[in-house]
Amino acid sequence: MSKGALGYIHLDMMNPQNLQKFQQTVRSWNRSRKNKGMVLDVRYNGGGNIHIPLLQILSAKPLMQFQPRGGPKVQQPELYWDKPVIVLINERSFSDAEVFPFIFQQMKLGKVIGVPTPGGVIGTNDIKLSDGTTFRIPRTGYYSMDGKINLERYGVKPDILVEHTAKDRLEGNDRQLKKALEVIQAEVKARAKPTKKPTAKPTKGSKKPTTTKPTPDAPK
């Protein structure tokens, strides 16, 4: 996107395969150093359990470099993302695709764009019967650190609300993605601007302060 200045990745499940996909993508972006911002799309995501490793990568910072003999310098940790990131959610972001943007907001890692998630967060386990039938039972709840928010029936609220209508779908008009690109481009530009230290200008008519040398005491 934008001649390689921005990166986009969609995770359709929160599973090991998508985690590996995310890790490989971030690693390649860090090596190329072309991507200045990321749009991470978890719309139409059925859930799973990879929110912690995702957030660890997005919150990690490079701490040092090492260089093998005859090789290039490599930063540690290698998997990190210290550039602007936008997360896309919608009404079909379920379970771990709700836990992830909730913590993302709590950590203030970036903006979340889209519509509220449905609030289907309770973790379940599959039970298999002797005839091969399987069913799920709820086993695990997810709560905020202060215990005041139960994510079941909560629904993560986006920082920027952008609806995606049936007409948009028929016309192939992804207004949520367009808004994410608009916001991320602005954040990349803002971060790229050099910060200038303000210099004090002398006011008209002001004189330089004069220093007087102390006079020696008269001999007694």
DRENKOLPA-616325 format. One record per residue (C-alpha): y, z, x. Coordinates in steps of 0.05 Angstrom, whole numbers, m for minus. Each point is the difference from the previous one (the first is absolute). Layout:
BEGIN
Y|Z|X
...
end
This chain:
BEGIN
0|0|0
70|m17|23
m26|m37|62
m44|58|21
54|53|m5
m35|35|m57
m73|17|m12
m37|4|m66
m69|31|m13
m36|11|m66
m54|53|m7
m43|m12|m62
m42|62|11
8|65|40
m66|m10|37
m23|m5|73
4|m76|m1
73|1|m21
15|55|50
m29|m43|56
41|m59|m26
64|43|2
m16|27|70
m12|m69|28
63|m27|m32
45|56|26
m31|m6|70
14|m75|2
71|9|m25
15|53|53
m27|m46|54
40|m60|m22
63|42|m12
26|m53|m48
m6|38|m65
60|45|m14
m21|26|m68
m61|8|m45
m14|m9|m74
m63|38|m17
m27|m21|m68
m48|47|m37
8|m32|m69
m65|m17|m36
m36|50|45
m59|37|m30
2|59|48
m46|30|52
16|51|54
41|m24|60
69|29|m14
m2|48|60
m14|m52|55
51|m47|m31
54|53|0
m19|22|71
13|m70|25
65|m7|m39
27|67|25
m25|m5|72
48|m12|58
m15|m29|70
m3|58|49
m15|m31|68
m26|m62|36
m59|m11|45
m16|m60|44
m70|m19|26
m1|m31|68
16|m74|m8
13|7|m74
61|7|m46
32|65|m21
m28|28|m65
34|51|m44
m35|61|m27
m16|7|m55
m12|m74|m8
m3|5|m76
69|19|m26
56|m30|m41
71|23|15
37|m56|m37
24|m5|m73
m55|m3|m53
1|m11|m75
m58|18|m46
m14|m40|m64
m34|34|m60
m13|m17|m72
m37|22|m63
m66|m21|31
6|42|63
m54|51|m12
m26|64|32
10|m1|75
50|m56|m10
41|54|m35
m13|56|49
24|m44|57
69|m19|m28
10|71|m25
m8|29|71
39|m60|28
59|21|m43
m8|74|18
1|m18|75
62|m44|m11
m32|m58|38
34|m53|m41
14|m25|m71
m51|m13|m54
13|m59|m47
m33|m22|m65
m18|38|m64
m33|69|m9
m74|7|15
m47|20|m58
m18|70|24
m75|m8|7
m11|41|63
m60|47|m9
m53|m15|53
m69|m16|m27
m71|m2|24
m56|m48|m21
m62|31|m29
m63|m43|m1
m56|14|m50
m74|m15|9
4|m63|m42
54|m29|46
58|16|m47
63|27|34
59|36|m28
60|36|29
23|72|m7
69|27|20
m4|46|61
66|2|39
72|11|m19
62|m17|41
62|43|1
67|5|36
5|50|57
37|51|m43
m53|m8|m54
51|m17|m53
m20|m73|m9
m69|m22|m24
m5|m74|14
m48|m11|m58
43|m27|m58
61|6|46
14|m73|17
39|m14|64
72|m22|m16
28|m55|44
66|9|36
21|m68|m26
m26|m20|m68
m17|m74|m7
m42|m24|m59
m47|m59|4
m6|m33|m68
m52|m46|m30
51|m56|6
7|15|74
m75|m5|9
m4|m67|m37
57|m28|42
m26|29|66
64|39|8
m14|64|39
65|38|m10
m28|63|30
m17|m34|66
67|m36|1
35|67|m8
m43|30|55
20|m56|47
73|8|m17
m2|75|14
m41|m5|64
45|m55|28
61|44|m12
m34|59|35
m21|m43|60
72|m26|7
28|71|m5
m47|25|54
16|m59|45
75|15|0
22|34|65
32|67|m10
69|5|33
27|66|22
70|11|m27
54|0|54
62|42|m10
63|m42|2
65|30|25
52|8|m54
68|m30|8
50|44|33
m53|47|27
6|21|71
m53|17|49
m8|75|7
35|25|63
m32|52|44
42|50|37
m22|30|65
4|75|3
56|25|45
m21|47|55
21|72|m6
62|17|40
m17|41|62
14|73|m10
end
